[in-house]
Amino acid sequence: EDEIADYLARTQDILQSGTAKVDVAVYNDNYGTYAPIWEDQAMSNAGYSYEFVSENLLQLDSATCENGIIDPEGVGYKALVFCNQTYMNVDTAEKVLDYLNQGLPVFVIGEFPSQVTSFYHWEQEQAKLDKIVAEIVNHEHLVTVASQQELVAAMQEQGVHPGAAYGEDCELITAH
């Protein structure tokens, strides 16, 4: 019994001393009110770890991008995914454009968000968003796919690889 407790204590010490890394950030404009279930398990089965992120998270001071990685000293997202989202504010769109300019691969399943989130000065904000979205959807680092099933192949083609990989398909969810 002491050996098992010692083993668990050493394991916890190692796990708690590092910084958790996550491969992919999945944008969710409903975060906090409705967290969608990621329907296709291909990303997990291929070894990718992912988290849902919101506009608020992307506005944090630590949500900077260097060398194509969001928060390299922290979570270290290597890609940003938008899956059939509708809404985005202007500040977040500017942040996404900055990420793309810093080399972050951005993947869109379906359409990129193109409607503002607020009614305050709606027409002016929508005009600003339209201009930024036009730049985003034509950016060289943005890849659009039709479905979740196509995402893993697209990420691999763009050089976005999981931090952990399996020798064969596996239904475990990775954390590293």
Secondary structure as GFF3:
##gff-version 3
##sequence-region A 1 176
A	DSSP	alpha_helix	2	17	.	.	.	ID=ss1
A	DSSP	beta_strand	24	27	.	.	.	ID=ss2
A	DSSP	alpha_helix	42	45	.	.	.	ID=ss3
A	DSSP	beta_strand	50	53	.	.	.	ID=ss4
A	DSSP	alpha_helix	55	58	.	.	.	ID=ss5
A	DSSP	beta_strand	65	66	.	.	.	ID=ss6
A	DSSP	beta_strand	69	70	.	.	.	ID=ss7
A	DSSP	beta_strand	79	83	.	.	.	ID=ss8
A	DSSP	alpha_helix	90	101	.	.	.	ID=ss9
A	DSSP	beta_strand	106	109	.	.	.	ID=ss10
A	DSSP	alpha_helix	122	137	.	.	.	ID=ss11
A	DSSP	beta_strand	142	145	.	.	.	ID=ss12
A	DSSP	three_ten_helix	148	150	.	.	.	ID=ss13
A	DSSP	alpha_helix	151	157	.	.	.	ID=ss14
###
